[in-house]
Amino acid sequence: MNKLRHVDYFILVPYLVLCAIGIVMVYSASAYWVQRQYGVAETKYLIQQALFVLLGIATVFFFYNMSLKVVHNRWVLLTLMAGLVVMLIYLIVHGRAVNGAAAWITIGGFRLQPSEFAKMILIFYLAHMLTSREDRFQQEDFRLRQMWQPLFVAGMIMLLVFVEPDTGGFAILFLITLVVVMSSGIPMRYGFLWVLMLIAITALGYYIVSHYHFPGLEKNYGYQRLVAAIHPFAKANTVGNQVVNSLYAINHGGLFGVGLGMGSQKLGYLPEPYTDFILAVIAEELGLVGTFVVLSLLFFLIMRFYLIGIRSKNTYHTLIAYGIATMMLVQTVFNVGAVTGVLPVTGVTLPFISYGGSSMIVLSMAIGIMLNISYHSERTQRKVEKTHA
């Protein structure tokens, strides 16, 4: 009970507000769709999302009260990593493809998305491995090959996710790895080299797809998504349909929106508007003002996480905080980029707002861990202040 009195409300309150907004917007975005597509009650996804949120809140308080030493244990991490690898391999071999990716498995009637859980497991693993090697990074003769084990494991997980294929999940895992490794104390020249390579590859890929046509790739799902982002209106009747209707929704909403529940693009124009493109529904119904509120809450949380990482005196906690903040930042940027046509559609959901159980549980786990780290940082600070008093 003493721990509950010291909860970080700068994390908990935005989380609860975002979850509440998510429940309302999932209902607004899904009511027509589930009746038309599945012939079931319009409240189906409303009830499910509310249950996901309740389960998420329970997850928050579980991880807030859990000792962080549990996820700093080598055998626990090896068990989690082994289970993750088995699930990802099973997906590749036996997974059922949805929207171009075999990303879900069914266990006991529940659909799980292993690539969502891979994000948190990879953060725990990298933080543990890099903290244990912290002293080596300060040595003048440091070489990148000294980090072969964590980089190999991270690369294996990314490869399995990419093969699903889940390009959005792959990109998030890559950027998490990049930020956590760069923050671990390795010489900055290695980090800058990776960043320059990433920028060069991205720029080259964009130029090639923008200026050249590849008939042999016309049926490739990833290539189609990339073309749709670069030439959405030229492909408005095919692969660009989602992006074009999303832009129409944003334009229609204007500054204050057409009113909650009054949007038109969700009425059969935007496929599954309660998942990847729920921000377009928010923009149409609540306008730029409503969109600004949602994104402000998300970026406030992200900045809070980075700040907690900066203030923490514990390297392990710092790396976890940076990893979680990066996960949420990249996921938010990818979703907003897809909805506005700036980035390809990768199936990345909007944190706490989009419909989905796996995403809600993983993000709630992240919230619980950050509350835990924040509590320990504040407790350490109070002890220091008492010592100097």
C-alpha positions in Angstrom: 0.0 0.0 0.0 2.9 2.3 0.7 4.1 1.9 -2.9 0.7 2.9 -4.2 0.9 6.2 -2.4 4.0 7.1 -4.3 2.7 6.2 -7.8 3.8 8.6 -10.6 0.6 10.3 -11.7 2.3 11.9 -14.6 2.4 8.4 -16.1 -0.8 6.9 -14.7 -3.3 9.7 -15.5 -2.3 10.1 -19.2 -2.4 6.3 -19.5 -5.9 6.1 -18.1 -7.2 9.0 -20.2 -5.8 7.5 -23.4 -7.4 4.2 -22.6 -10.7 5.9 -22.0 -10.4 7.7 -25.3 -9.5 4.5 -27.0 -12.6 2.7 -25.7 -14.9 5.5 -27.0 -13.2 5.7 -30.4 -13.0 2.0 -30.9 -16.8 1.9 -30.5 -17.3 4.8 -32.8 -15.0 3.4 -35.5 -16.2 -0.2 -35.2 -20.0 -0.1 -34.7 -21.0 0.1 -38.4 -18.1 -2.2 -39.5 -18.8 -5.2 -37.3 -22.5 -5.1 -38.1 -21.9 -4.9 -41.9 -18.9 -7.2 -42.0 -19.7 -9.8 -39.4 -23.4 -9.4 -38.7 -22.9 -9.1 -34.9 -23.9 -6.6 -32.3 -22.4 -3.1 -32.7 -21.1 -3.2 -29.2 -18.9 -6.3 -29.8 -15.5 -4.5 -30.0 -16.6 -1.9 -27.4 -17.0 -4.7 -24.9 -13.8 -6.4 -26.0 -11.7 -3.2 -25.8 -13.1 -2.4 -22.4 -12.1 -5.9 -21.2 -8.6 -5.4 -22.8 -8.3 -2.1 -20.8 -9.3 -3.8 -17.6 -6.8 -6.5 -18.2 -4.2 -3.8 -19.0 -4.8 -2.0 -15.8 -4.4 -5.2 -13.8 -1.1 -5.7 -15.8 0.1 -2.2 -14.9 -0.3 -2.8 -11.2 1.2 -6.3 -11.4 4.4 -5.0 -13.0 4.4 -1.9 -10.8 4.5 -4.1 -7.6 6.8 -6.7 -9.1 10.5 -6.7 -8.3 12.5 -5.6 -11.3 15.1 -8.2 -10.4 12.7 -10.8 -11.9 13.3 -9.5 -15.4 17.0 -9.0 -14.6 17.4 -12.7 -14.1 19.4 -14.6 -16.7 17.2 -17.8 -16.6 14.0 -15.9 -16.7 15.2 -14.0 -19.8 16.4 -17.2 -21.5 13.0 -18.8 -20.9 11.2 -15.8 -22.3 13.5 -15.6 -25.3 13.2 -19.4 -26.0 9.4 -19.2 -25.8 9.4 -16.2 -28.1 11.6 -17.9 -30.7 9.4 -21.0 -30.7 6.2 -18.9 -31.2 7.8 -16.9 -34.0 9.0 -20.0 -35.8 5.6 -21.6 -35.4 4.0 -18.5 -36.9 6.3 -18.7 -40.0 5.5 -22.4 -40.5 1.8 -22.6 -39.5 0.6 -19.0 -39.1 -2.6 -17.7 -40.7 -2.0 -14.7 -42.9 -4.0 -11.5 -42.2 -3.4 -8.4 -44.3 -0.3 -10.0 -45.8 1.3 -11.1 -42.5 1.0 -14.3 -40.5 1.3 -12.4 -37.2 -1.2 -14.1 -34.8 -1.4 -17.5 -33.1 -4.4 -18.8 -31.2 -3.9 -20.2 -27.7 -7.0 -21.3 -25.7 -9.3 -19.2 -27.8 -7.2 -16.1 -27.5 -5.3 -14.5 -30.4 -1.8 -13.4 -29.5 0.6 -11.4 -31.6 4.2 -12.6 -30.6 5.9 -9.6 -32.3 4.2 -7.3 -29.8 5.7 -9.3 -26.9 9.0 -9.4 -28.7 9.4 -5.7 -28.1 9.4 -5.9 -24.3 11.3 -9.1 -24.2 14.1 -7.7 -26.4 14.2 -4.5 -24.2 14.7 -6.6 -21.1 17.3 -8.8 -22.7 19.4 -6.0 -24.2 19.3 -4.0 -20.9 20.4 -7.1 -19.0 23.2 -8.1 -21.4 24.5 -4.6 -22.0 24.5 -3.7 -18.3 26.6 -6.8 -17.6 29.2 -5.7 -20.2 29.2 -2.0 -19.1 32.8 -2.0 -17.9 34.1 -3.2 -21.2 32.6 -0.3 -23.1 34.9 2.2 -21.3 38.1 0.4 -22.4 40.1 2.0 -25.2 40.5 -1.3 -27.1 36.8 -1.9 -27.3 35.6 -3.6 -30.4 32.1 -4.2 -31.6 32.7 -7.9 -31.8 32.6 -8.0 -28.0 28.9 -7.4 -28.3 28.3 -10.3 -30.7 26.0 -12.3 -28.4 23.3 -9.6 -27.7 23.5 -8.3 -31.3 23.2 -11.9 -32.7 20.1 -12.6 -30.5 18.5 -9.3 -31.4 19.2 -9.9 -35.1 17.7 -13.4 -34.9 14.5 -12.0 -33.4 14.3 -9.2 -36.0 14.8 -11.7 -38.8 12.0 -14.0 -37.6 9.7 -11.0 -37.3 10.7 -9.8 -40.8 10.0 -13.2 -42.3 6.4 -13.3 -41.0 6.4 -10.7 -42.8 5.9 -7.8 -40.2 8.0 -4.9 -41.5 6.6 -2.5 -39.0 7.5 -4.8 -36.1 10.9 -5.4 -37.6 11.6 -1.6 -37.9 10.5 -1.0 -34.3 12.7 -3.8 -33.0 15.7 -2.4 -35.0 15.3 1.1 -33.7 14.8 -0.1 -30.2 18.1 -2.1 -30.5 19.8 0.9 -32.1 18.8 3.3 -29.3 19.5 0.9 -26.4 22.9 -0.1 -27.7 23.9 3.5 -28.4 22.8 4.4 -24.8 24.8 1.6 -23.2 28.1 3.5 -23.2 29.7 2.1 -26.4 31.9 4.6 -28.3 29.7 7.0 -30.2 31.4 6.4 -33.5 29.7 3.0 -33.8 26.3 4.5 -33.2 26.7 7.3 -35.7 27.9 4.8 -38.3 24.7 2.8 -37.8 22.5 5.9 -38.0 24.3 7.1 -41.2 23.8 3.6 -42.8 20.1 3.6 -41.9 19.6 7.0 -43.4 21.5 6.1 -46.5 19.5 2.8 -47.0 16.2 4.6 -46.4 17.0 7.4 -48.8 18.2 5.0 -51.5 15.1 2.8 -51.2 12.8 5.8 -51.4 14.6 7.1 -54.5 14.5 3.8 -56.3 10.8 3.1 -55.6 9.9 6.8 -56.6 11.7 6.7 -59.9 11.6 3.1 -61.1 8.9 0.6 -61.8 9.3 -3.1 -60.9 6.6 -5.3 -62.6 7.9 -8.4 -60.9 7.1 -6.9 -57.5 3.5 -5.9 -58.2 2.1 -8.7 -56.1 4.5 -8.1 -53.2 2.6 -6.8 -50.2 5.4 -4.7 -48.8 6.2 -3.1 -52.2 2.6 -2.2 -52.7 2.5 -0.5 -49.4 5.6 1.5 -50.3 4.2 2.6 -53.6 0.9 3.5 -52.0 2.7 5.9 -49.6 4.7 7.6 -52.4 1.8 7.7 -55.0 -1.4 7.4 -53.0 -3.7 9.2 -55.5 -2.3 7.5 -58.5 -3.2 4.2 -56.8 -6.5 5.4 -55.2 -8.6 2.5 -56.5 -6.1 -0.2 -55.4 -3.3 -0.1 -52.9 -3.6 3.6 -52.2 -7.3 3.4 -51.1 -6.6 3.4 -47.4 -4.3 6.3 -47.5 -6.6 8.4 -49.8 -9.6 7.8 -47.6 -7.6 8.6 -44.5 -6.6 11.9 -46.0 -10.2 12.7 -47.0 -11.2 12.0 -43.3 -8.6 14.4 -42.0 -9.6 17.1 -44.5 -13.3 16.6 -43.7 -12.8 16.9 -40.0 -11.2 20.3 -40.1 -10.3 22.1 -36.9 -13.1 20.8 -34.6 -14.4 17.7 -36.4 -17.9 16.7 -37.6 -18.9 15.3 -34.1 -18.3 12.1 -32.2 -19.9 9.2 -34.1 -20.7 11.4 -37.2 -17.7 10.5 -39.4 -18.4 9.1 -42.9 -15.1 7.5 -43.9 -15.5 4.7 -41.3 -18.7 3.6 -43.1 -17.1 1.1 -45.4 -14.5 3.4 -47.0 -11.6 2.8 -44.5 -11.1 -1.0 -44.0 -11.0 -1.9 -40.3 -11.0 1.7 -39.2 -10.7 0.7 -35.5 -7.1 -0.6 -35.8 -4.3 1.1 -37.9 -6.4 4.0 -39.1 -8.3 5.0 -36.0 -6.5 8.3 -35.9 -8.2 9.2 -39.2 -11.5 8.6 -37.5 -10.4 10.8 -34.6 -9.3 13.5 -37.0 -12.7 13.4 -38.8 -14.9 13.3 -35.8 -12.9 15.4 -33.3 -10.9 17.5 -35.7 -7.3 18.7 -35.4 -8.0 19.7 -31.8 -9.0 16.2 -30.8 -6.0 14.8 -32.7 -3.7 17.2 -31.0 -5.0 16.2 -27.5 -4.4 12.5 -28.2 -0.9 13.0 -29.7 0.0 15.5 -26.9 -0.8 12.9 -24.2 1.2 10.2 -26.1 4.3 12.5 -26.5 4.0 13.7 -22.9 4.3 10.0 -21.8 7.2 9.4 -24.2 9.1 12.5 -22.9 8.3 11.5 -19.3 9.9 8.0 -20.0 13.0 9.6 -21.5 13.3 12.0 -18.5 13.0 9.1 -16.0 15.8 7.3 -17.9 18.0 10.3 -17.8 17.5 10.9 -14.1 17.9 7.2 -13.1 21.2 6.3 -11.4 20.7 2.6 -12.3 22.0 1.8 -15.8 19.7 -1.2 -16.2 16.7 1.0 -15.4 17.9 3.7 -17.8 18.3 1.3 -20.7 14.8 -0.1 -20.1 13.3 3.4 -19.9 15.0 4.4 -23.2 13.9 1.2 -24.8 10.2 1.6 -23.8 10.2 5.3 -24.7 11.7 4.5 -28.1 9.1 1.7 -28.7 6.2 4.1 -28.0 7.8 6.9 -30.0 8.5 4.8 -33.1 5.1 3.2 -32.9 3.3 6.6 -32.7 5.4 8.1 -35.5 4.9 5.1 -37.8 1.1 5.2 -37.2 0.8 8.9 -37.7 3.0 8.7 -40.8 0.9 5.9 -42.3 -2.4 7.8 -41.6 -1.1 11.0 -43.2 0.6 9.2 -46.1 4.1 10.2 -45.1 5.2 6.7 -44.4 4.1 3.3 -45.8 1.3 1.4 -44.0 3.0 -1.2 -41.8 0.1 -2.3 -39.6 1.5 -0.5 -36.6 -1.3 0.5 -34.2 -1.7 3.8 -32.3 -0.7 3.1 -28.6 -3.6 2.7 -26.2 -6.2 3.9 -28.8 -6.3 1.2 -31.5 -8.3 -2.0 -30.9 -6.2 -4.9 -29.9 -5.5 -7.1 -26.9 -1.8 -8.0 -27.4 -0.8 -4.3 -28.0 -2.8 -3.2 -24.9 -1.2 -5.8 -22.6 2.3 -5.1 -23.8 1.9 -1.3 -23.6 0.3 -1.7 -20.1 3.3 -3.9 -19.1 5.5 -1.0 -20.2 3.5 1.5 -18.2 3.8 -0.7 -15.1 7.6 -1.1 -15.6 8.0 2.7 -16.0 5.9 3.3 -12.8 8.2 0.9 -11.0 11.4 2.5 -12.3 10.0 6.0 -11.5 9.2 4.8 -7.9 12.7 3.5 -7.4 14.3 6.6 -8.8 12.3 8.8 -6.5 13.1 6.6 -3.5 16.8 6.8 -4.3 16.5 10.6 -4.6 14.7 10.9 -1.3 17.5 8.8 0.4 20.2 11.0 -1.1 18.4 14.2 0.1 18.0 12.7 3.7 21.7 11.9 3.7 22.7 15.5 2.8 20.1 17.0 5.1 
